[in-house]
Amino acid sequence: ALPDPDKLLGSPQQIRAIQDPAIVNAVLDSFAVGVGRCFILGAPVIALGILAAILVRQIPLRQEIRSEEERAEAAALRDSPSPAP
């Protein structure tokens, strides 16, 4: 007879409390295989991410707050005579 599936999803203490050692070993082996597969499938994804980060073209950030146009506008406003109040 198979144990209740809800007990197999419990804590390690609940899994170790199962009387049949074959079921305990099957659950632990399944967990180990699942974790191993996550690493095996995740490693290429991580490698692709690192490769993409290395190959992305670096674009330098702007060194000034204002663009050339904004500086020209500010200079024009500064040099123009202010209207009399």
N, C-alpha and C positions, 0 to 999 in steps of 0.2 A: 504494500500500500504506500502510495506517495504521500508525503507530508503536505500540509496546507501551504499553498504558494505564498500566502501572506507571511508565514514564518520564514520563508526563504528570503524575503525582502527586508527582514529585520536587522537587528544589530548583530555583531559577531557573537555575542553571548547567546542569542537566540539560535543562531546557526549551529554553534558548538553543542547546544543542548539537544539537538536532534540525535536520537538513539542510533540510527543506522549510519555507520561510518562510511559506507559507500555513497550515501546521499551527501554527507558533509564534504567528502572529497570531491564529489561532482560539482557541488556549489562553489567550493574554493577554486577548483580548476577552471570553472567557467568564469569566475571573477578574474583570475590571473590571465586567461586568454583574452578576455575583454579589455583589460588594461593594456596588455601587450599590443593588441590591435590598434588601440587608440594612439599609442606611441608610433607604431609602424606607419599608420595612415597620416599622423600629424607631422612626422618628420619631413616628408616631401613638401607639404604645405608651408612649413616654416622655412625650409630651404628656398622655396620660390619667393617667399616674402623677403628674405634677406637678399637674394639675388636682385629682386626688383628694386629694393632700397639702394643697392650699390649702383645699379645701372641707370637710375633716374638722373636726368640731367639737372645739375645744380644751377639754380637761377638766383643770383645774388639779390638780397633785399635792397630796397631803396635806402640810401644813406641820409636823405633829408626828408623833412616832413612835407614840404611843398614841392610840387612839380614845377617845371620850367614855366608853364602857362600861368600857374598861380603866382609865381614870383613876379612875372611880367605885369600881371594885373595889380598886384600889391604895389609895385614900383610906380605904375601909372597913376594909381589912386594917391599915392604919397606925393608925387610930383605935381599933381594937378592942384590948381588954386582952390581953396575951400570957399564955398559960398558965404557971403556975409549974412549974419543973423538978422 
